Amino acid sequence: MLKLAILGFLYDRPLHGYQLRRHLAALTGHVRPISDGSLYPAIKRLEADGLLVRETEPGSAAAPRHTLHLTDAGRTALLDRLREPEPLDISDGNRWTTVVSFLRHLDDPAAQAAVLRRRLDFLSEPASFFYEDDRPRSAEEFTDPFRRGLLLTARATTEAELTWLHAALAELERPQAD
């Protein structure tokens, strides 16, 4: 997720490490804080892989600042990952948020729609946080207000996302006028 988010933000424009960290925190920090201990090693790995480069700029008041730029290989890596997300990128809500945040970078509506269809298929499967034998239990089966509330909230969120997915797919798959 971190690699995808770094590549996605740098696809838009070069950023200083601090700016990148702020963007990452805004995207995922509420559920998964990004520490310097994970961010800067990830940046170094992406540099070593040739996916980004660091350029030094004079600082406005003191030391020079390093700006991170995506390379052509980095752009290709991002687009490949968006075109073919890993199964966990589709099923994990936090990772899915990252994929959707940058899916606009794919120029092909059919490729975008294919990714959305994978998420739609995943959400269309019956699921629950709680099972009895192999059967998912519904919110209505619980007298426990906490489990019932959790399942009702999850259902509402899923229904909202399904509505959005259907609308987005209709838009992406609409025949284009020449």
N, C-alpha and C positions, 0 to 999 in steps of 0.2 A: 504494500500500500504506500509506504513512504517513497519508494523509488518512483512509482507511478505519479504520485502527487508532485514530487520535485520536478520530474520531466514535464508534467502538465503545466505547472506554473511557469517554468522557464520557456515553454513553447510560446507563451504569450509575449514575454519580453525578458530581457536579462534582469537579474535581481541581485542585490547584495545579500549576503547570508542572513543578516538581521531581517530584511524585508521578506525573504523566503520563509524564515521561521514564523513571522507574523501571519503570513498567508496560510501556512500549514496549521498553525494554531486556530485560526478562524475556521478552517475546514473541518478539522478533526479534534482539536484540543479539548472540546467539551466532553468527549468520550475517551479519547486516547491522547493524553498530553505528549508532545514531542519534546524530548530533552536534547540538550546539546550533545549528550553522550550517544545518542542515536543519529541525530541529524548530521553532524560533521563527519563521522565515519562513513555514513551513506554518501555524502557528497564526495569524499575522497575515493570511494569505490567507483562511483559514476565517472569521476575524472580518470581513474586508472583504466576503466573500460572504454574510454574515449567518447563517452556520451555527453560530457560537458567539459568546458574549459573555464579557467579562472583568469580574468584580466584585471590587472592592477590599475586603479585610478587614483589620482591625487586626492587626499582627504580634504574636506572643506576647512577643517580647523587644525587637524593634527596628522595622525598616521594615514598612510594610503589605505584605500578600501579595495576589497576584492569583489568584482562583479562576476556572477556566474552566467555563462552563455551556453545554450544548447548547441551541440554540433549537429551536422547532418545525420550522423549515426544515432544521436540522441533523439532526433525527430522521428527517424525510422523506427527506433525501439518503442517510442511512445505509441505511434500509430499501429504498430504490430500488436502491442499489448491491448490497445483499445479494440482492435479488430477481433482479437481472439482472447478475451479475458479468461483467466483461470476459473475453474468451477467455483472456488471459494470467493472469487471476485463477484460472482453472480449471487451466491447464497448468503454471504455475510453482509449485513446491513451497512456496516462502516466501510467496508471495501467497495460495496456497490455505490455508495455515495461518492467515493473518489472516482470511480469509473464514469458515472453520469456527469460529474463536474467537468470532465474533459472530453466527453464523447463528441462534442461539437467540432473537435479538431479533425475528425474523420470527415472528409469531403463527400463521401458516398452515402446518400440516404439509405440505400439498400444495406450497406454494412452497418449503419447505425440501427436500422430496423432489426437486423439479425441479432444484434446484442440485446435489444429491448425484448425481442421474442424469447430469448433464453431466460430472461428475468421473469417474463410473463408465465412461461412454462413452469418455472420454479415456484412462483407464487400460486399457481393453479392447483398444485398438489395439496391434499389435505394435510394439515400440520397442527401441532399443538406443542406447548411446553410440557404438557402432562399427558401420560398415556395410561390406559387400563388394559393390561395385556398388550396387544399391538394396536389397539384402537385409540385414536386421538380423542381426548376429552374436551368437550365444549365448555364455554363459560357458564352456560346455564346449568351444568351438572354440579357446580360447586356452590356450597353454602359459605365457604371461606371467602370473605369479601376481598382478600388480597389476591388470591389466585383468579377469582372471577374478574376483578378489575384489570389484572395483567392481561388476561385473555381478551377481554372486551376492548382494551386499548390496542392490543396487537391486531385484532380483527378490524377495527376502524382504520388503523394505519394501512393495513394491507388493502382494504377496500378503496381507500383514497389513492394508493399507488396503482392499483389495477385500473381505476378510472383514468388516471393520468397516462398509464401505459397504452391503453386502448386509444385515447385521443392522440397521443404522440405517434403511434403506429399509423393511424388513419391519415395524419398529416404527412408523414414520411412516405407513405405508399400511395398518396394521391397522385394521379397522373399529372405531369407538369405540362403546361401549355408551351408550345414552341414559340 
